[in-house]
Amino acid sequence: MHKPEIRAGMPLDIVFENEVDSKNAHYMKAVVYDIEGKFITISQTTPALTAHFLKRRVLTTFLAHSKNRLLRFGFSGMLHDLIPDYTISSGQTAEALVIKKLNDLEPVDFRMYFRVSPPSETDLRLFLKEEKVNLLDISIGGAKFICSKNYLFRPRDPVKFKLLIGDAVFDIDAIVRSIQPPDIHTGNRNIQYVSVEFRIDDKIMEVSLGRAILNIERSLLSKGTV
């Protein structure tokens, strides 16, 4: 598989390794300033990190095209340094972080971002071939849902969905990650549990989905159900 290069100006998603896929994970955004060997200088993250977090291990990922597909790549790293007055390309100074790469770039095959289980009255809906699926959980990185066994899925199969957020409709590409049969106690052997990873290359959709997930999380918190 062709592996992309990390370049100046590239947006990054960063998460502490010990929090990956956890409910309370801290997901941060940054931009690459410079690359020098194993050391990558990036903008201060959003939300910002202090020197207290130096020496923490982080998973750093980004989206890139590989063989006409949009994939997420990443590497393990360590927060190596905090530079208070780094000179950026405009000549101005800004706070910057330095990440030391600990391994090579690899495709990242997990669903990033906080997952929520949408309540039945939500205006966030996912459709497969015009049929609404029963969402078990959803994040910006992917979803898990229940559907009929009439749909024949295999791991790594590409699949297309319609994502409805309020009155907005988005086309969304995904990759099947896993398929599970129903629990024997459910009494319905004609269904399956499918997990997919989204391939989002649309900032408007990403922002809309992120806002919808946040609204669901707030609603669930207010009801004391999370």
Residue, then its C-alpha position, 0 to 999 in steps of 0.5 A: m500500500h502506498k503510504p503518504e508523506i507528512r507535509a507542512g500545512m497538513p491537519l492532524d487529529i491527536v489523541f492520548e494513546n491510553e484513551v483511544d476509543s474511550k468515552n472520555a478521550h481527549y481528541m485534539k486538532a493541530v496543523v503541521y509546521d515542520i518535519e525534521g527526521k523523527f521530530i514533527t513540529i505542530s501548532q498548539t493543539t485545540p484544545a491546548l496542551t501545557a508542558h504538563f503533558l510532555k512525555r505522554r504518548v499520543l496517536t497522531t492521525f490524518l486523512a490522505h488519498s491512497k489508490n483513489r481512496l481516502l484513508r486514515f493513517g497514523f503513528s505512535g508518538m511522544l509529546h517531546d517539547l513545547i516551544p513558546d515562541y516558534t517562528i512560523s512561515s509568516g515570520q510571526t511567532a506562535e506556541a508550538l509542540v514537537i512530537k517525536k515519531l515512535n514508529d512508521l505510518e500505518p493505516v488506522d483501522f479504528r473508529m475515532y471520536f466519542r460514540v453516542s447511542p442515538p435515542s429513538e426520537t433523534d433527527l440523526r438517521l442512517f439509510l442503506k439503500e433507502e432503508k433506515v438502519n437501527l443505529l446502535d452507536i455513531s461517531i464521526g469515525g464510524a457507526k454500528f447498526i443492526c440490519s437484515k441478513n439479506y445484506l451480504f457484508r464482508p470485512r473491508d467491503p465498501v458501502k454507501f449510505k445516506l446520512l440524514i441530519g435534520d433536513a440535510v442529506f449527505d452521501i457517505d462512503a464507508i468500509v465494513r470493519s466487522i459483522q456479528p450474528p445476533d445474540i442467541h437470546t434475542g430470538n431473531r436470527n435474521i439480523q446482523y450487527v455491522s460495524v463500519e468506518f466512515r470515509i468523510d471528505d466533506k467538512i460541512m458533513e463532518v461539522s454537522l455530524g459532530r454537532a449532532i453527536l454533541n447535541i445527543e451527548r448533551s441531551l443524554l447527560s441532562k437526562g442522566t443516561v450516560 
